[in-house]
Amino acid sequence: MLVIYSDKIVQNDAVISGYIHIADGKIQKIDEKSSLKDYIDMTGKYILPGLINIKSEHISRENQIKLNSRFPFAKIFREVEIKYASAGITTLFHSIPLVNGRYREDFTTGPKMAKDIKELSKRSNLIDHRIHMAFQLGFIQSMDKIKEMLESNLLDYISYSGYCRSEEERYREIYYEDYIQRVMGLSEATCKRMVERVRELRSESNLEELAYMLKYAHYKGVKVGTSELSVIKKLEFLEQQGINIIENPSLEEALNLDSGSDKMIMMDILSLSKQLNKTYQDQVVSAIRTGHIDILSSDMRAHDILAFVFQLAQDLGLEKAVSLVTSNPATALKLKDRGQIKESLRADLIVVDILDEVPVVEMTISNGKIVYRANY
């Protein structure tokens, strides 16, 4: 039995003091007193639920570095794992692009990486590894590959974006626009509208298959996100219900979305930090307070999550700020066994101290085991 005490245990609705009793990977009970004399005393330090990052591109980008091709994939996996454990992240969704960014026809790199992560995640690890596969509309092979991976139970979360043109396609469009203007004698404005309409049709061409995919993902218990608000509006009502998370809208778009819907809005910390003026940051706080931003994530910078949360806590309160990276993502992805410090839930906890006005992770407990500890 592992027992840890703190006078700053952060729950969803309060900050309490108590002894957290942990056994068999779960929180057994939280008491005001403990009969055990052997416990870890963290008086004055915060205990938070383990953080959940549902969109990290870190492992994908590391895999693209030429030097890393010399080593086994497990090297990247372990390096990323250690970094995120030290940042207090106990559940990490590796965001993998279905299509290789360098080679648009490459539908093998992404699925292979997903398989490698799945195999490595079955071993003894510091944190819980999940797979988030991101795909673009407009590729015929996309739906087949996603369905194949869903059938193999490889995926934990999928998200789609609109069709993104390559440089070659952009040049083709410019050439085509110039060609029809000369041959058909149409105005430049008309030709631009024609090319834009072709682009829209290309993006919408997979709508029926996408609707089917949403139903199949739901059947397999895999949640779906999107950054493509225009496509959502074109789906039938029932298919719209299959979308759980809106990814990285602009702040203006987020404020215009219905805060009472069952879709949660996720924003990347970096995108919320591009404008540091007080007016913009006040809008960010207001958007969170009114339910227009529900989840925070970080593509690459693991340690920024905790720092950002503690900054937000100055305006929102610690309980509300912490929920953006714990209970809210757990709710969105139906991770019912984590996201809060409650009896019977998975024992994913972090101990946070404030040093030089910066929150630092002193201890990470994942599935009931101490997997990281720093002695400051």
Sequence and secondary structure as in RCSB ss.txt:
>XXXX:A:sequence
MLVIYSDKIVQNDAVISGYIHIADGKIQKIDEKSSLKDYIDMTGKYILPGLINIKSEHISRENQIKLNSRFPFAK
IFREVEIKYASAGITTLFHSIPLVNGRYREDFTTGPKMAKDIKELSKRSNLIDHRIHMAFQLGFIQSMDKIKEML
ESNLLDYISYSGYCRSEEERYREIYYEDYIQRVMGLSEATCKRMVERVRELRSESNLEELAYMLKYAHYKGVKVG
TSELSVIKKLEFLEQQGINIIENPSLEEALNLDSGSDKMIMMDILSLSKQLNKTYQDQVVSAIRTGHIDILSSDM
RAHDILAFVFQLAQDLGLEKAVSLVTSNPATALKLKDRGQIKESLRADLIVVDILDEVPVVEMTISNGKIVYRAN
Y
>XXXX:A:secstr
 EEEEEEEEE SS EEEEEEEEETTEEEEEES  S S  EE TTSEEEE EEEEEE HHHHHHHSGGGGGS HHH
HHHHHHHHHHHTTEEEEEEEEESS SS TT  SHHHHHHHHHHHHHTS  SSEEEEEEEEETT HHHHHHHHHHH
HTT  SEEEEE     HHHHHHHHHHHHHHHHHH   HHHHHHHHHHHHHHHHHTTHHHHHHHHHHHHHTT EEE
ES HHHHHHS HHHHTT  EEE   HHHHHHS TTSS EEEEEHHHHTS  SHHHHHHHHHHHHTTS  EEE SS
 TTHHHHHHHHHHHHH HHHHHHTTTHHHHHHTT TT SS  TTSB  EEEEEEETTEEEEEEEEETTEEEEE  
 
